[in-house]
Amino acid sequence: MRAGLGGTLNPHLRLGGEGFFWQHGLSADKAPIIVTGTVLLVYYPRLRGGPVLEGGVGLSNWALGKGTGDPFESISADTTYNSGTGWGYTLSIGWEVNPGDGGALVPRLTYAYGNQGTLHAPDGATVATGWKSNLLLLTVGYRGWK
């Protein structure tokens, strides 16, 4: 899931914040989870249609949770095996498709990197050091205007 909010600095440039949540499948076993919060800069070389470039920096959290296998509540709230938070960055490239009077679809390919450093168990014990996460994500969004 991906969500953001921001403002337009000029017709080609937007500044805002974005968060996304990613979880590995619907496993009933241990399931990795990545959550990021990013300050994002978005560049539109054209006013309508064409390429979209994004880049941002922020916090990245990696956790290993207990999967439930349920598509509506896929992670158990009572079990987190280990987790860590650190700095990261996000880079995306996309393309506005079929821009109309109200907006356009925007498929994006996003790479997110997080340097969480040390992972801790729920009791605070160190589980791993030097932890880094890499995520490649394909999303389709909507850009609206009036």
C-alpha positions, -999 to 999 in steps of 0.1 A, spaced: 0 0 0 13 34 -9 -1 69 2 12 104 0 3 140 5 20 172 -7 19 204 -26 28 218 -60 59 241 -60 54 248 -97 37 229 -126 67 205 -129 77 200 -93 59 186 -62 71 183 -26 54 161 -1 55 131 22 48 95 14 45 63 32 43 27 20 37 -6 36 49 -39 20 46 -74 33 58 -106 19 28 -126 7 1 -143 27 23 -167 45 11 -184 77 48 -185 88 73 -157 94 66 -128 71 89 -98 65 74 -63 66 88 -30 53 73 3 63 88 36 51 81 73 57 97 96 31 100 133 23 96 131 -15 104 153 -45 85 146 -77 95 160 -111 72 160 -142 92 171 -173 58 175 -192 27 191 -178 5 162 -190 15 127 -199 50 113 -201 77 105 -176 76 111 -138 108 110 -117 107 107 -79 133 107 -51 132 110 -14 148 102 20 133 92 53 129 64 78 126 27 70 114 0 94 120 -37 88 102 -63 109 97 -100 109 62 -108 120 39 -139 123 18 -143 92 -17 -156 96 -25 -167 60 -56 -145 61 -58 -120 32 -77 -94 54 -56 -96 85 -23 -111 73 -1 -103 103 -7 -114 138 -7 -84 162 7 -104 191 40 -116 175 70 -97 161 101 -118 160 126 -89 154 127 -54 140 149 -24 133 145 12 121 170 34 102 175 58 74 168 51 38 160 64 4 134 59 -24 139 63 -62 110 59 -87 104 62 -124 69 63 -138 49 73 -168 15 91 -170 -8 71 -192 -38 85 -211 -40 119 -195 -75 133 -197 -93 163 -184 -95 149 -148 -62 130 -145 -40 100 -156 -29 66 -145 7 65 -134 25 31 -133 58 34 -113 88 12 -107 102 20 -72 134 10 -55 136 15 -18 167 10 3 168 10 41 198 8 64 182 -5 96 215 -13 112 207 -34 143 177 -57 146 163 -63 180 141 -90 195 109 -78 215 129 -81 247 156 -57 233 183 -83 226 204 -78 195 194 -103 168 215 -90 138 238 -61 130 246 -44 97 210 -51 85 199 -35 52 168 -40 31 162 -36 -6 128 -35 -22 117 -33 -59 81 -24 -62 57 -19 -92 27 2 -84 -1 19 -104 -14 53 -90 -36 81 -102 -26 117 -107 -56 141 -107 -58 177 -116 -84 203 -125 
